[in-house]
Amino acid sequence: MKITMTCIYCPIGCTLDVEIKDGRIIVKGNRCPKGCEYARQEVTDPKRIFFTVMRVDGEEYKVAAVRSVAPLPKTEIKKLNEKFAKKYLNKNTKVRDKIANIHGVDIIVTRI
């Protein structure tokens, strides 16, 4: 199986050719070791930083930005968006407050 992807680890954006052959992952086109690391992660267990906005309780038009402090499995992002869309933050919540822990990763408030 062959896959072509663009590395997003740095601004260069190398075009990576990834081949899975006999259970091995072969990466070509990377200019640095991080590109190879990125491709292997993306093929085996893709992860993303989760971010969304949440409504603030008691404030009709006020929202707060929240995000994960580390990447979470890509397959969980849609479920997390649906879960957080139904929740409200306490109006006393401050920036950098931890509001949840998902799979061992803290979700924090980044802007109110």
N, C-alpha and C positions, 0 to 999 in steps of 0.2 A: 504494500500500500504506500502510495506517495502523496505527500501533502506539501503545498507551497503556502507559506505564511509570511507575514511581515513582523519582525521582532519589534516589540514596543518597550523594550527595557531602557533604551536611551534614544535620543533624538535622531540618531543616524538612520534607523529604520531599515536594517538589513533585510533583504529577501532571503528567507530560509527555505531550503529544500529538505524536507524531512521524509525519510524512508523507514518503514518498519519492515524488517526482513528477518525471518527466523527468530522472532522475539527480541531482536536488537533494534535500537533506535539510532539511525545514522543521520547526522545533521550536517548540511553543507551550506555555505554562504555566509556564515557568521564571521564577523570581524573580531569578536572577542569571546572569551569563555562564557560570558553571561548570556550571549545569544543561544548558545548550545543548551545551557541550563534552562532558559526560557522555553525553548522548543520542546525539550523533554517534559517539562512540567505541563505545558499546554496540551501535549498529546496524551499524557497519562492521567493527569488530575488537574484540569484547568481551575484556576481560582481568580477571584476578583475582589476588589475593595467594594464593600457595600455602602451605599450612601442614599439618603432619601430626606424628605422633610416630614415633620410631624406637627400636628396641630397642638396648640397650647391651650390647656383647659381654662375656660372662662374668658378667653380672648377670641372674639369672633373671627378676626382676620390675621391673627398672629401665628406664624409657623417658626419652627426651629429646624436647622440643618443638623443631621446626625450621620455618623459614619462608623465603620469598623476600623479598629486600630491595626488590623492585619487582614490579609486576604482570606476570604471564605470560599468554600466550594461553589463553583459557578452554577451548579444545579440547584442550589439553595436560594439564589438571589430573588427569583420571582416569588417564591413562597414568603420570603422575608418582607418583600415590598407589600404583599397582600396583608401580612400580619401587622406591620407597622402602620399601614394606612388606616387601620381600625382603632389605633391607640391614640391617647392624648398624653401630652407631657404635663406635669404639675407646673403651675405658673411660677413656682419658686425655683425651678430648675435653672442651673447656671451653666455657662460654657465650661467644658471639660468634665462635666458630671457624667458618670457611668450610668447608663440607663438599662443596660441588658448585657448578658454574656451568652453568646451563641457559639457552640462548639469550642468553648475555651477562649473565644475572642471577644473582647469588650466592645460594646457599641457606645460611643460617646457623643455628647452634644458639641457641635463645633461653632454654631452661630445661632443667636436668638434675635 
